[in-house]
Amino acid sequence: YKNQISANIGQGFDTGWIIPQPVRPVPFYIGGITYSQPTSFFRVSARRSINIATTLGLHEKYGWKWQDYTIPMIYLSEDISLLKSPHFYIAIGGGVGLQAQQNARIGSKLIFQLKLTAGYQFNEKWGGEFFIQHFSNANTADENYSYAFYGIGFTYNY
């Protein structure tokens, strides 16, 4: 990895699984900007990131009022390369951060994030990523229904 800025968008799914099953899409989305720096994790290529994102809920579905969960968040994360070639990579990551308000879906401001990413470098500067992302409070509060997303991102390396 090189220093990187990325923009990401994702579609929400109503699931309690860490790797969400893409069978119950909901009117819930995520968008964000990430700044990353290269690092290593036990000599494995990695990137450390600061992420600023917001969720956007539009209306009710499956008994949840998704419009109540439009919440900004900030979190720190690290992604570790599982597979890396000159153009293609697969990474797994985790992070911890805060959402701006506690709610009935995730009963705390404290959030934990897990992410699985597959990326492709189009050239030296530009790339694209597909991701599966899970947010929860890791059972630090009574309510822990999680947020789950499938999404895409565009990266700029410098």
QUIRA-V809654 format. One line per field, one symbol per residue. phi: phi as a letter, one per 30 degrees, with the letter a starting at -180 (. if undefined). A space follows every 10 residues. Layout:
BEGIN
phi=???
END
This chain:
BEGIN
phi=.cebbbbbbb cdbdacddcd ddcbdbdbbb babbcbbdab bhiceabcbc bcbbcbccad ahiccdddcd bdbbacbbcc dcbbbebcbb bbbbababcd bdbddbdadd bcbbbcbbbb cdaeccabbc bbbbbachhd bddadicbbc abbccbcb
END
